[in-house]
Amino acid sequence: MKLKTLPRTTRPRVAVSHQLSALGKASNFSLHSPGSAGTLRARRQTRRARWKRALPVKEFVLRIALLCATTLAASRPGFTNPQKPVQANRQDLAIANLNAGIKEFQAGQLDKAITRVKQAFALAPQNPDVRLHLGLFLYERSKDSMEAQRLMESVIGLFPKNNELQLRLLDSYLRTRDHQKTDDLLGHLQDRMSADPRFAFNVVYTLIHHGQLPRAKTEIQRVSQELQGEVSFMGALIELGSDHGSEEALRLLRHATELGFPPPDSRQMLTAAESYFRLRDLPAAARAYEAYLKHHTEADPALRFQLGLCYYGYGDFERALEQMMLVKQQSPQTPQVDLYAGSILLELKKTEEARPYFQAELAKDAGSFKAMTKLAYLEYLAGKNELSRQWLQKSASLDARWFETHMVYGLLYNRLGDYGTAVKRLEDWLREEGWENKRTITMKRDKIGRPLAAATP
């Protein structure tokens, strides 16, 4: 076997030339004489000398190559199988895409997160973590996604302590009205609900959210009795959703508040504020909004607007105006903020300061019949009866049942001496507003015909 010589270095070349020179002198033959036998023998000896010096170098290189090959084979168990390294590489790429997708989701980039996790799914469709996160992300984009539901179903048995997965799958079943799967999942979750009251409450909240009130009431009875405050709170929400449960709902809400529930920084505190507002317990609603906003200073300005309505509703006009002005600064396009700012100024007897706010409301919403009625009242106060009547006609053409329109009509007809029409209009006002909701004047028939200076729409 003829071996190729490695590139010669300077050192072997010098040694060989000395050897050949000595060999020529000893044999008395010219090394360069053509046809000389001495020349042939000298050339053979030169080649042997060169190979003797080159072979150790080649042997060294071959041994290093063999050692490297052995080391690589030991560190890669699948080195002899060309398929396994490819499979391992796909898994690594899938996990890398999954982690990138989770980071995108945490940064609020839901679509990018889904794209990255779908890439992971294409590489490793059976990976449980990939299927879990793809299902959860698709659910976040579309709550009624059947693809998200199937992915979550496929891994629910592998993540028995993942509350987020359990609750979202339950919500998905309720949204798609799959009653059988809902019942099966609730039965599957009973042990976990018994061991974790917090998780059980979240299940009940989900049922309430979807109007499953009888089932929610049944599940509440299975919840631990340790957290009586929250039990009362959830009972109030159930009663609030029923047809005739307002009084019981208010009683349970107050009981929960007495027991220190909900915590002031919790989402339930906002729910309590909204529930009190709906039940017309405006002071309690205001306290709940105050507590929540104290811990969530960057909350939606609409919540501060609701707080202002609470103050306005029970007559704390200075604080109501303060909240409305804050809302105008933070979100000037909030619907009706100008209307209520002007209304509060009317209550504070600042009539001319109120006018620009009603005009601003009409500039934003040309169909605001409430703002038209307020302007009609301002014209009435200014003695401009015809302008007042024109604004009232415009308002009534848009909503003939608005109670304040009836009230201002009553005041106007009373001034004009048409007392019969004035009485009818004022009766319409009281009927539309509701006797229990009056916050301005109370009027009897025998007072018709007198100046009504106290009236404020």
Protein Blocks (a to p, Z undefined) as FASTA:
>chain_A
ZZddddddfklmmmmmmmmmmmmmmnopafklghiaklmmmmmmmmmmmmmmmmmmmmmm
mmmmmmmmmmmmmmmmklmpmklmmmmmmmmmmmmmmmmmmmmmmnopaklmmmmmmmmm
mmmmmbmklmmmmmmmmmmmomklmklmmmmmmmmmmmmmlmklmmmmmmmmmmnopakl
mmmmmmmmmmmmmmmmmlmmmmmmmmmmnopamlmmmmmmmpcfklmmlmmmmmmmmmmm
mmklmmmmmmmmmmmmmnopacfkbmklmmmmmmmmmnopaklmmmmmmmmmmmmmmbcf
klmmmmmmmmmmnopaklmmmmmmmmmmmmmmlghklmmmmmmmmmnopaklmmmmmmmm
mmmmmmlmklmmmmmmmmmmnopaklmmmmmmmmmmmomkbmklmmmmmmmmmmnopaml
mmmmmmmmmmmnopklpcbbcddfklgoiacfkbcZZ
